[in-house]
Amino acid sequence: MIRNIVFDMGKVLLAFEPKEFLKKIFSQEDVISALEKELFEGPEWALVDADALSDEAVVLSVSMRIPQY
């Protein structure tokens, strides 16, 4: 009997292009670069993916590393 099915979503079933996503929201290249680096490439990303860190904790942690615009 099959009990679990695992889907690999990012870059497998769905397109995952963080920079393109950010470009739809922000127009300033420095903001886009900072968010791409600190959010999508930061240490919190893997923890959220593993369900080991809440969204609120990510926002708090990342916001302390990025400039306030």
VMD Tcl script that draws the C-alpha trace (Angstrom):
set ca {
  {0.00 0.00 0.00}
  {1.28 3.49 -0.89}
  {1.23 5.73 2.17}
  {3.08 8.85 1.02}
  {3.84 10.64 -2.20}
  {6.53 13.31 -2.34}
  {6.46 16.00 -5.00}
  {9.57 18.02 -5.85}
  {8.02 21.39 -6.62}
  {10.86 23.90 -7.14}
  {12.38 23.70 -10.63}
  {10.75 20.30 -11.19}
  {6.97 20.63 -11.23}
  {6.93 24.44 -11.01}
  {9.22 27.15 -12.29}
  {11.26 28.72 -9.52}
  {12.83 32.02 -10.51}
  {13.14 34.21 -7.41}
  {14.67 37.17 -9.25}
  {11.83 37.23 -11.79}
  {9.32 37.09 -8.95}
  {11.01 40.01 -7.17}
  {11.13 42.05 -10.39}
  {7.32 41.89 -10.55}
  {7.11 43.52 -7.12}
  {10.10 45.86 -6.95}
  {11.70 48.13 -9.53}
  {14.94 49.05 -7.74}
  {17.78 46.68 -8.65}
  {19.49 47.14 -5.27}
  {16.32 46.03 -3.45}
  {15.92 43.04 -5.74}
  {19.55 42.00 -5.26}
  {19.43 42.36 -1.47}
  {16.23 40.33 -1.16}
  {17.42 37.66 -3.57}
  {20.67 37.22 -1.63}
  {19.36 37.45 1.91}
  {15.99 35.73 1.51}
  {16.30 33.14 -1.24}
  {19.99 32.37 -0.74}
  {20.08 32.87 3.04}
  {20.34 30.14 5.66}
  {16.66 30.42 6.59}
  {15.48 29.11 3.21}
  {16.54 25.51 3.90}
  {15.09 25.67 7.41}
  {11.71 26.83 6.14}
  {11.81 24.12 3.47}
  {12.37 21.56 6.23}
  {9.52 23.11 8.26}
  {12.00 23.95 11.03}
  {11.45 27.72 11.02}
  {8.24 29.75 10.98}
  {7.51 32.45 8.42}
  {7.54 35.03 11.20}
  {11.03 33.95 12.30}
  {12.27 34.23 8.72}
  {10.91 37.76 8.37}
  {12.55 38.82 11.63}
  {15.90 37.22 10.82}
  {16.14 38.40 7.21}
  {14.92 41.93 7.97}
  {17.85 42.40 10.36}
  {20.31 41.72 7.52}
  {18.84 43.84 4.73}
  {18.94 47.63 4.43}
  {15.69 49.41 5.20}
  {14.40 51.08 2.04}
}
mol new
graphics top color blue
foreach p $ca { graphics top sphere $p radius 0.5 }
foreach p [lrange $ca 0 end-1] q [lrange $ca 1 end] { graphics top cylinder $p $q radius 0.2 }
display resetview
